[in-house]
Every structure is written in structure tokens, then in C-alpha cells.
Amino acid sequence: MKRVQSIIEKLSTPQIISCLFIVTALISCIMHFLINPQLITYAGEMKILDIMIMGYDINYANAFFKALGEKGRDIYLYQQLAIDMIYPLGYGGFICFSLAWILKKKQGNLTCIGLVICILPLIGVFLDFIENISNAILLLKYPKISSFHVTFSCIMTYLKYFFLIVSVLILFVLYGMFIGQKIKMTNARN
């Protein structure tokens, strides 16, 4: 754990955080403005499985894959999921290193609890990878997909969002506290 802590502390610099933010923003733009419109052409108003925060079942997965058709499924598999294997590294690194940077500013270095907080988004990243692999398997097996496999993918989606939402909420709270502390220090000087 000391090695992980050391790596996170070293990488939590404003330069790396800024680069990861830019990478995340660029990948988001590619996915939302280039790939998703293609998928919408095939699937209509149906949403891709990765963003179904409220979940999905085998009926939705079958209807979605059927609506996509072969060409749409290829776009989902070879474009959307392929780039979505890079995306978690960007947003996960951004959240993790942002948390570490703020915690280091507040305490001088990462405590054990600070390290656990920084690992939360990395758990979300890991779950995102599992979800992407699981969705790729569903696409490759379609139309012979099982209810168990769809449920597994759906659970990975739930868990991914849980860890990421908790991480982002913690980031906002810590950032708010950091700004509040800066304002107090500025007011105390005046």
C-alpha cells in the first residue's frame, strides 16, 4: 500500500491533473459527438447499456441489440467500447489525483483514510473495465445472451456509478472545504 500511496502522491500534480482533464474532455467529445450520434441512428432513443444508471434487463438488452442491427452492434463494439476502454483511465486518474492533491494540500501527505478515498475512483475504473468487457461479450454472443450475463453487466454498471458518484461527491466536498479555507485565510489577512 505504501507503494500505491507513493505513486498517487507523486502523480497528483496540477500538470498531470490538467492533462487528464483535457484527455477526459476530448474522449467525452469523441464519444458523445461522433460515436453516439451513429448509435442513435440505429437504436433511436434507446440508450447504450453503459449509461443506463437505473439498470436494464435481458428484454432491454435484446431489444437494444436488435434495434442496433449488425452495423450498429459493430459500431458499439469496435468504436464505443474500444474508446471506452481508454476513457476510465482519464476520468479515474483525474478524480483520483484531484482527491490526492486536495488531501495533500490539507494534510501535507496522504493519510491511510486519504489513500482509501483516492482508491474509490480506481475501484470505479476497474468496474468500468469489467462492465465494458462484459458488454463486449454480450455483443459477441448476441442473440444467444443469458439473463445471468445481462444481470452481471447491469450490476457492474450500478457499482461503477456508485463508486464514481461517491468519489465525485467527496471531491466536491473537499474542494468546497479547500476554497472555504482559502477564503478564510484571505479574509484573516485583510
N, C-alpha and C positions, 0 to 999 in steps of 0.2 A: 504494500500500500504506500510505503514511503516513496517508492519509485514513481508510482502514478501521481502522487501528490507533487513531487518534484517536477514532473513533466508538465502537469497542469499549471503550476506556478510559473514555470519558465515561458509557457506559451500564452499566458494571459497578459499580453501587452496590447496597448491601444492599436498598434500597427496590425497585428495579427487579427484582432477582433474586427477592425475596419475591413481588412481583406476578406474575411469570412462573411461579413455582412454584404459586401459587394458581390461575392460569389453566390450567396444565397439569393440575393435580389435578381441577379442575372438568370440563374436557373429557374426561379419562380416565373420570370417573364417568358422564358422559353416554354415552360410547361403550360402556363395559362394563356399565352397569346399565340403560340404556334401549334402546340400539340393538342391541347384541349378543344380548340375550335374544330379540328379534324375529327376528334372523337364525337363531338356534339353533332356533326354532320351525319354520323352513322347511328348514334344512340339517341338522338333527340334530346329530350330533357332529362334522361336518366343520368345519374351521376356515377362516376367511376368508384370502384369499391374502396380505394384508399382514402377517400374523403367522406365516406359515409359514417360520420361520427355517431349517429344514432343506430348504426348497425344495419345488417342486411341478412337475408336468409337464402336458402337454396333457390327458392322461387325467384327472388330478385336477381340473383347471380345468373340463373339460366335465362331469364328474360333479358337481362343486360347483354350477356354474351350473344344471344340470338339477335338482338337488335343491332349490335355492332357488325354482325356478319363477319366473314373471313377477313376482309380487308381491314375493318375496324379493329378486330382482335389482333391482327398483326401490328397495327399502329400502337395499340395499348401495350402489347408485349415488347416490341422491339424499339419503340420510341419512348413512350411514357414510363414504363417500368425500368427501362435501361437508364434513363436520365434520373429516375427516382432512386437509383442505387448510389448516385453521387450526392444528391440533394441532402440526405440526412447528415452527411459529413459536414456540409456547410452550415446548416442551421444548428446542428448539435454542437459543433465546435464553437459557433458564435454564442450560443446560450451558455455553454459550459465555461468558456473563457471569460465571458462577461461577468458571470457569477463570481468566478475566482478573482477577477480584477477588483470588483467591488468589495469582496470579502477581505482581500489583501489590503486594500486602502483603509478599511475599517479596523483591521486587527493586526496588520503588519505581515502576517502569513496565514496560510490556511490551517485552521484547527481541524480536528477529527470531524466535527459536525459540518464544518465548511466543506471539507472534502466530500462528505456524503451528499451535501446539497449540490455540489458540482457534478457528481456522478449521476444524479437523477436524469438530466437530459441525455446522457450517454446511454442509459437504460432505454429511454425512448428511441434513440437511434438504433440500438440493437433490435428492438421490437419492430421498428420500421423495416429493417433489413429482412427479418423473418416474415413480416407481412408481405413484402414485395416478392420474396421467393415463393411463398405460399400462393400468392395471386398468379405468379408466372406458371406454377404447376397447374393451377385451375385452368388457366388459358390453354395450356398444352394438352390437358386431359379432356377439355370440353369436346363433346357433350357428355362424356362419362365422368361427371363430377359427383362426389358424395356429399351428403349432408354434413358428415363429420368434418370433412376438409373445409367446407364453406364456413362452418361454425368456428373452426380453428382460426381461419383467416380473419373472421369477424372479431374474435376475441383479441387477436393481435392488434387489430385496428383500435378497439376500445382501450387496450392497455397502452398502446403508443400514445394516443391522445391524452390519457390520464397523466402519464409521466411528463409529457410535454406541456400540458396546461399547468400542472403544478409547478414545473420549472419556470415557466414564463411568469406566473403569478409571484413566485418568490423573487424573480429578477425585478419585477416592477416594485415590489415592496422594498427590496434592498436599495434599488435606485432612488426611490422616493425618500428613504431614510438618508441616503447619501446626499441628495440635494438639500433636504431639510437641514442636515448638519452643516453643509457649506453656507447656507443662508444664515444660520445662527452665528457661525464664525464671522461672516461678513458684517452682520449687524452688531456683534460684540466689538469689532474694531472701530465702528463708527460711533 
